[in-house]
Amino acid sequence: MSENASTSEKIAAKRAGRLATTPESAKGHFVAAWAGKCSPRRAIKAQCLECLGFDRQAITECTGWACPLWNFRPFQKP
């Protein structure tokens, strides 16, 4: 990116890079969050999936108790 690139161009480039490494099953969560068209719950799901390598089981077993989203993480047993 050149030094003159606008902030929106920089953001678009970062997001494109992130999507390139995101599994197809999770891409919709990121696209919806970036568009502002998802619930906070879905945005949290996207964050947790990315944080733990897109492994749903790892989210249920997450030991990141200091994470501010830990109590809200998806895929927990009721």
Secondary structure, DSSP 8 states (H G I E B T S, - for coil): --TT--HHHHHHHHHHHHHHTS-HHHHHHHHHHHTT-S-HHHHHHHHHHHHTTT-HHHHHT---TTSTTGGG-SS---
